[in-house]
């Protein structure tokens, strides 16, 4: 596995990354918890005018995130040849 020489030994980055992720999660909880069934309309695009809930938007975002991670994994595998990493 190829590792960047700039990150080698940077164990200080792990706790900072965990703290940043927890802070982002807390902000998401603060915004989404009170109104998961809040309804709104999609303003433009192929689904313009469709009424959706905040729950639908969040699930859609998780799906898109997973899809893009899969694409990035395929690209990484084609570059370094490692699978399942």
N, C-alpha and C positions, 0 to 999 in steps of 0.2 A: 504494500500500500504506500502510495506517495503522500508524504506529509510536507506541509509548508515549513521551511526553516524558520519563518517568522513566528510560528505558533509553537514550535517545539519547546517543551518545558514551561509553557504559560499556564500553569495550573491555577493561577489567579483568575483566569477568564471564566472558569466553570462556576464558582460561586456568584460572580457578577451576572452571568447568564441566567442562572437559576433565580436570582433576585429579580431580574428584569422580567422574566416569564411570570413569576408570581405576582408582580405588580400589575402586569398587563391583565392577568386573569382576574385580579381583584377589581380592576376598572370595568372589565366585561361583566362581571357579576353585578356590580353596582348599577350598570346601565340596563342589563337584561332581566334581572330577577323580578323587579316590580311589575313588568308588563310583558310576559312572554307571548301573550295572545293579542297584543296591540296590533291593530290592522292599519294598513296603509296601501297605497296604490303605486305600482311600478310606473315611473314617469315616462320612460321611453324604451326603445328597443322592440324586439319581437313580442314581448309580453306587456307592452304599454297598456295601462289602464286596468290590469289584472289586480285584484285585491289579494294581498298576502299578509300573513301574520309575521311578527318578529321571529317567532319560532321557525317558520318556514325559511326566512332569510338566514338565520343562524345555521340551520341544517344544510342549506344550499352552500354556505361558505365553507363548512367542514368538508362537504363533498368536493368542492372545487380545490380546496387545499390538498386533499388526498390525491386527487387526479394529477395536480401539478407536481406533487412529490413523486408520484410514480413516473412521470415524464422525466424528472431530474434524475431519478435512479437509473432509468434506461440509458440516458446520456452518459452518466458516470460509468456504468458497466461497459458501454461501448468504448470509453476512453481508457479505462484502466484494466478492463477484463475481469475484475472481481465481481462475483455474484453473491447475493445474500448478505452483503455487508451492511 
